[in-house]
């Protein structure tokens, strides 16, 4: 999830653009912060660390799949050789 520092900074910048008294500005900043936090939470955003972690998991899964595919190919070839009559097996 997004960190509070980013949301606070964004809320402050938006509120600073609106000319008003300090008390009203604080209320507006608070409301803007809540609206932004709600909107960003609905977007299902992840942090860079979470993204990088999931990327590593995906890379490991892809490596495992490649290894399993190679094993399956080797087993299928061995099975084909075993199922051939002995005369055809010697030709290959």
C-alpha positions in Angstrom: 0.0 0.0 0.0 1.1 3.6 -0.4 2.9 5.2 2.4 1.3 8.0 4.5 4.1 10.4 3.7 3.1 10.4 0.0 -0.6 11.0 0.8 0.2 13.7 3.3 2.4 15.5 0.8 -0.1 15.3 -1.9 -2.9 16.5 0.4 -0.8 19.4 1.5 0.0 20.4 -2.0 -3.6 20.3 -3.1 -4.8 22.2 -0.1 -2.1 24.8 -0.5 -3.5 25.7 -4.0 -6.8 26.7 -2.4 -6.9 30.1 -0.8 -8.5 29.9 2.7 -7.9 30.3 6.5 -5.7 27.9 8.4 -8.5 26.1 10.2 -10.4 25.5 7.0 -7.1 24.5 5.3 -6.5 21.8 7.9 -10.0 20.5 7.5 -9.6 20.4 3.7 -6.2 18.7 4.0 -7.8 16.0 6.2 -10.7 15.5 3.8 -8.4 15.4 0.8 -6.1 12.9 2.5 -9.1 10.6 3.3 -10.5 10.8 -0.2 -7.0 10.0 -1.7 -6.4 7.2 0.7 -9.8 5.6 -0.1 -9.3 6.0 -3.9 -5.8 4.5 -3.8 -6.9 1.6 -1.7 -9.5 0.7 -4.2 -6.8 0.5 -6.9 -5.1 -2.4 -5.2 -1.7 -0.9 -5.6 1.4 -2.6 -4.3 4.7 -1.3 -3.1 7.9 -1.7 -5.2 9.2 -4.3 -2.7 6.0 -6.4 -3.0 6.2 -6.2 -6.8 9.9 -7.2 -6.8 9.2 -10.1 -4.4 6.4 -11.4 -6.6 8.6 -11.0 -9.7 11.2 -13.3 -8.1 8.5 -15.9 -7.3 7.4 -15.8 -10.9 10.9 -16.2 -12.2 11.4 -19.2 -10.0 8.1 -20.7 -11.1 9.1 -20.2 -14.8 12.4 -22.0 -14.2 10.7 -24.9 -12.5 8.2 -25.1 -15.4 11.0 -25.2 -17.9 12.8 -27.9 -15.9 9.6 -30.0 -15.7 9.0 -29.6 -19.4 12.5 -30.9 -20.1 11.9 -33.9 -17.8 8.6 -34.7 -19.5 10.2 -34.5 -23.0 12.9 -36.9 -21.9 10.4 -39.3 -20.3 8.3 -39.2 -23.4 11.3 -40.0 -25.7 12.3 -42.8 -23.4 8.8 -44.2 -23.4 8.7 -44.1 -27.2 12.0 -45.9 -27.4 10.8 -48.5 -24.9 7.5 -49.1 -26.8 9.3 -49.7 -30.2 9.9 -53.3 -31.3 13.6 -54.2 -30.7 14.4 -54.1 -34.4 13.2 -50.5 -34.9 14.9 -49.5 -31.7 18.3 -50.5 -33.1 17.8 -48.3 -36.3 17.6 -45.2 -34.1 
